[in-house]
Amino acid sequence: MASALPSFSRNLTVDVDATLLVESATEVTPKNDLETSAKIIIVIIGMSLVCTITGGNGLVILLVLKFQQLRNASNYLLLGMASADFTVGMTLLGSMIVRFNPHLLAQPFNCLIYWCSSLSCVVTSCWLLFFVSFDRFLKTVPPLRFYTILNHKIALAIVGGVYIYTVTIMYAFPPTVANNIKTNVDFNCYFQFSKMFHPAYLQFLIFGNMVFPILLICLMYIKMFRLVMDKLANERRIYGHLKTPAGKAMMSSWKRELRTMKTLTILLGLCIIGWFPFCSALLAEIYDSTFQAGLGVRSIIGYLLFLNSAVNPIIYGLRSTKFRHCAKQLICGSRHLELQYE
């Protein structure tokens, strides 16, 4: 009887262990399936953004370089922004590769260089969006002085200066004195910027290179909208009752300016939508040490940031008659369209 009790207890222990093993397996399997499904969805969205960003911005770059009628000061600024957005798409493609090979960014310094490259592209795009808006501001507020203020050489110098500035602030300081990787043992590469960059540098990056240009853009648009609406009302009152070609030309000119500003306002709104969550998460991470966004939230914030680079060339194609005409000519290869346009 005494010898049977240990045997019974051993059998009971084996049964309990087997039951717990089965229960744990049933609990782990759905979790693994959910993680796999989430990764598949993230990869599909990411690759769709990569194709849209690189394809759309590559088309804008090709059009400006190929067609002589698109080579002006304004489009050179757009060319610089499209080049920066195209590079953003390439860095996003790199992040997709890293998701399947996380060991590539296992070292903090490798991760620091990767995010320096990504942020350099998006900051360049943000500053060039400011200069595109400033170009529109010059055309609207002091239109008679536009060509004396901004020409081909000045536009190219602005684009080159922005690239030099962003590359300098992103590659000269973080790898040398503005990083925080030496004091952090616990490290994760995905959007934990406070463990890579120095907090003072992050604040300079956010306020000086994200918030500041967007605020300037908002002020310029407020001024431009007031001016265009006032002039449009005056022209409608003076020329609205006239059916002469001069009256119709004056009205169509200001309507065209208003339509262009609506396009750039859409760009500004999408820029704010893309940048606001990213800046908010960075500031929360700087000022609150307990803040830690989940992987899903970080992925959504990152895709919103990259979405801004995806929609820019689409809006160029949908809203710009010249770009749309040249794109049709490039795709169709029609000489008749070229002669008609010229």
C-alpha positions in Angstrom: 0.0 0.0 0.0 2.8 2.4 0.9 4.6 1.6 -2.3 1.5 2.3 -4.4 1.2 5.8 -3.1 4.5 7.1 -4.6 3.6 5.5 -7.9 0.1 7.2 -7.9 1.7 10.5 -7.0 4.2 10.2 -9.9 1.4 9.4 -12.3 -0.6 12.3 -11.1 2.4 14.6 -11.5 3.0 13.4 -15.0 -0.7 14.0 -15.9 -0.7 17.5 -14.4 2.6 18.4 -16.3 1.1 17.0 -19.5 -2.1 19.0 -19.0 -0.1 22.2 -18.4 2.0 21.5 -21.4 -1.1 21.1 -23.6 -2.7 24.3 -22.2 0.5 26.3 -22.7 0.8 25.0 -26.3 -2.8 26.1 -27.0 -2.1 29.5 -25.6 1.1 30.1 -27.5 -0.1 28.9 -30.9 -2.7 31.7 -31.4 -0.2 34.3 -30.1 2.4 33.1 -32.6 -0.3 33.1 -35.4 -1.2 36.7 -34.4 2.4 37.8 -34.5 2.9 36.2 -37.8 -0.2 37.8 -39.3 0.8 41.2 -37.9 4.2 40.9 -39.5 2.7 39.9 -42.8 0.3 42.9 -42.7 3.2 45.3 -41.7 5.4 44.0 -44.6 2.5 44.3 -47.1 1.9 47.9 -46.1 5.6 48.7 -46.0 6.3 47.3 -49.5 3.2 49.1 -50.9 4.6 52.4 -49.5 8.1 51.6 -50.9 6.6 51.0 -54.4 4.5 54.2 -54.2 7.3 56.4 -52.8 10.0 55.2 -55.2 7.8 55.0 -58.2 6.0 58.3 -57.8 9.0 60.4 -56.8 11.2 58.6 -59.4 8.6 59.7 -62.0 8.8 63.3 -60.8 12.6 63.3 -61.0 12.5 61.8 -64.5 10.0 64.3 -65.8 11.9 67.3 -64.6 15.2 66.0 -65.9 13.7 64.9 -69.3 11.4 67.8 -70.3 12.9 71.3 -70.9 9.5 73.0 -70.2 9.6 71.7 -66.6 13.1 73.1 -65.8 12.4 76.2 -63.8 13.3 77.5 -60.4 10.1 76.2 -58.8 10.4 72.7 -60.2 14.0 72.5 -59.2 12.8 72.8 -55.6 10.3 70.1 -56.3 13.1 68.0 -57.8 15.1 68.3 -54.6 12.2 67.3 -52.5 11.3 64.4 -54.7 14.9 63.2 -54.5 14.8 63.3 -50.7 11.5 61.4 -50.7 12.9 58.8 -53.1 15.7 58.2 -50.6 13.1 57.9 -47.8 11.6 55.0 -49.8 14.9 53.3 -50.0 15.5 53.6 -46.3 12.0 52.1 -45.7 13.0 49.2 -48.0 16.0 48.8 -45.7 13.8 48.6 -42.7 11.7 45.9 -44.4 14.9 43.9 -44.9 16.0 44.4 -41.3 12.6 43.0 -40.1 13.7 39.6 -41.5 17.3 40.1 -40.5 17.3 41.9 -37.1 20.9 41.0 -36.5 21.9 43.7 -39.0 20.9 46.4 -36.5 21.8 44.5 -33.3 24.7 46.8 -32.7 23.7 50.2 -31.4 26.1 52.1 -33.7 24.7 50.4 -36.8 21.2 51.3 -35.6 22.4 54.9 -35.0 23.7 55.2 -38.6 20.5 53.7 -40.0 18.3 56.3 -38.2 20.7 59.1 -39.1 20.2 58.2 -42.8 16.4 58.0 -42.4 16.0 61.2 -40.4 18.4 63.0 -42.8 16.0 62.3 -45.7 12.8 63.2 -43.9 14.3 66.4 -42.5 15.6 67.4 -45.9 12.1 66.8 -47.3 10.6 69.0 -44.6 12.9 71.9 -45.2 12.4 71.7 -49.0 8.7 71.7 -48.4 9.3 75.0 -46.6 11.2 76.4 -49.5 8.5 75.2 -52.0 6.0 77.1 -49.9 8.3 80.1 -49.7 8.5 80.0 -53.5 4.7 80.2 -53.7 4.8 83.0 -51.2 7.1 85.0 -53.3 4.9 84.5 -56.4 1.9 85.6 -54.5 2.9 88.5 -52.2 5.6 90.3 -54.2 5.1 88.8 -57.7 6.9 91.5 -59.6 10.1 90.8 -57.7 9.9 87.0 -57.9 12.4 86.5 -60.7 14.9 88.9 -59.1 14.7 87.0 -55.8 14.5 83.4 -57.0 16.0 82.0 -60.2 17.5 78.8 -61.4 20.9 79.2 -59.8 19.4 80.3 -56.4 17.0 77.4 -56.5 19.8 74.9 -57.1 21.9 76.6 -54.4 19.0 76.3 -51.9 18.6 72.5 -52.7 22.3 71.9 -52.4 22.5 74.0 -49.1 19.6 72.0 -47.6 21.3 68.7 -48.4 24.6 69.8 -47.0 23.0 71.2 -43.8 21.0 68.0 -43.1 23.9 65.6 -43.9 26.1 67.7 -41.6 23.7 67.8 -38.6 22.8 64.1 -39.0 26.2 62.5 -39.6 28.7 64.9 -37.9 27.1 65.2 -34.4 25.3 61.9 -33.5 28.1 59.5 -34.3 30.6 61.7 -32.3 29.2 63.7 -29.4 25.4 63.7 -29.7 24.7 60.0 -29.1 23.5 58.2 -25.9 24.4 54.6 -26.8 27.5 54.3 -24.6 25.5 54.5 -21.4 22.6 52.2 -22.4 22.8 48.4 -22.0 19.1 47.7 -22.7 18.7 48.6 -26.3 16.1 48.3 -29.0 16.5 49.8 -32.4 12.8 50.4 -33.2 12.0 54.1 -32.4 13.7 54.2 -29.0 15.6 57.4 -30.0 16.4 58.4 -26.4 18.6 55.4 -26.1 20.5 56.4 -29.3 20.5 60.2 -29.5 21.4 62.7 -26.8 18.2 64.4 -25.4 19.5 67.9 -26.1 20.1 66.9 -29.8 16.7 65.4 -30.1 15.1 68.6 -28.9 17.2 70.6 -31.4 16.1 68.1 -34.1 12.4 68.4 -33.3 12.0 72.1 -32.6 14.7 73.5 -34.9 14.1 71.2 -37.9 10.5 70.0 -37.7 8.3 72.3 -35.7 10.0 75.6 -36.7 9.7 75.2 -40.5 6.1 73.9 -40.3 5.1 76.9 -38.2 6.7 79.2 -40.8 4.8 77.5 -43.5 1.5 77.9 -41.6 2.2 81.7 -41.2 3.0 82.1 -44.9 -0.2 80.3 -45.9 -2.3 82.4 -43.7 -0.8 85.5 -45.3 -1.2 84.1 -48.8 -4.8 83.0 -48.3 -5.8 86.4 -47.0 -4.1 88.2 -49.9 -5.5 85.9 -52.7 -9.0 85.9 -51.3 -9.0 89.7 -51.1 -7.6 90.1 -54.6 -10.0 87.5 -56.0 -12.9 89.4 -54.4 -11.7 92.7 -55.9 -11.1 91.2 -59.4 -14.6 89.6 -59.3 -16.1 93.0 -58.4 -14.2 94.8 -61.1 -14.0 92.3 -63.9 -16.7 89.9 -63.0 -19.4 91.7 -65.1 -17.0 92.1 -68.0 -17.0 89.4 -70.7 -13.8 90.7 -72.3 -10.7 88.5 -72.8 -8.8 90.7 -70.3 -11.4 90.2 -67.6 -11.6 86.5 -68.1 -7.8 86.2 -68.1 -7.5 88.1 -64.9 -10.1 86.0 -63.2 -8.6 82.7 -64.4 -5.1 83.8 -63.2 -6.2 84.3 -59.6 -8.3 81.1 -59.7 -5.2 79.3 -60.8 -3.2 80.8 -57.9 -5.9 79.7 -55.5 -6.0 76.2 -56.9 -2.2 75.9 -56.6 -2.3 77.1 -53.0 -5.0 74.5 -52.2 -2.6 71.9 -53.5 0.2 73.0 -51.3 -2.2 73.3 -48.4 -3.0 69.6 -48.8 0.7 68.9 -48.8 1.0 70.9 -45.6 -1.9 69.1 -43.9 -0.5 65.7 -44.8 2.9 66.8 -43.6 1.5 67.8 -40.3 -0.5 64.5 -40.0 2.7 62.6 -40.8 5.0 64.6 -38.5 2.8 65.4 -35.5 2.6 61.8 -34.1 6.3 61.3 -34.6 7.3 64.6 -32.9 4.8 63.9 -30.0 6.2 60.4 -29.4 9.8 61.8 -29.4 8.9 64.5 -26.9 7.0 62.0 -24.7 10.1 59.8 -24.8 12.4 62.7 -23.9 10.4 64.2 -21.0 8.8 61.0 -19.6 11.3 58.2 -18.9 8.4 55.7 -18.3 6.8 56.2 -21.7 7.2 53.2 -24.0 5.1 52.8 -27.1 4.4 49.3 -28.3 5.6 47.9 -31.6 2.3 48.4 -33.2 2.1 52.0 -32.2 5.7 52.6 -33.4 4.9 51.0 -36.7 1.9 53.2 -37.3 3.9 56.3 -36.4 6.6 55.3 -38.8 4.2 54.6 -41.6 2.4 58.0 -41.1 5.8 59.6 -41.3 6.6 57.8 -44.6 3.1 58.4 -45.9 4.0 62.1 -46.4 6.7 61.1 -48.9 4.3 58.8 -50.8 1.5 61.3 -51.4 3.7 64.2 -52.6 4.3 62.9 -56.2 0.6 61.8 -56.5 -0.5 65.3 -55.8 1.9 66.6 -58.3 0.4 64.4 -61.0 -3.2 65.0 -60.0 -3.0 68.8 -59.6 -0.3 70.0 -62.0 -1.3 70.3 -65.6 2.3 70.5 -66.8 3.4 67.4 -64.9 0.4 65.5 -66.0 0.8 66.4 -69.7 4.5 65.4 -69.6 3.7 62.2 -67.9 1.2 61.3 -70.6 3.8 62.2 -73.2 6.4 60.0 -71.5 4.1 57.0 -71.2 2.4 57.3 -74.6 5.5 58.5 -76.4 3.4 60.9 -78.5 5.2 63.5 -80.5 1.9 65.2 -81.2 1.4 65.9 -77.5 4.8 67.6 -77.3 4.1 69.8 -80.3 0.7 70.7 -79.0 2.0 71.6 -75.6 4.8 73.7 -76.9 
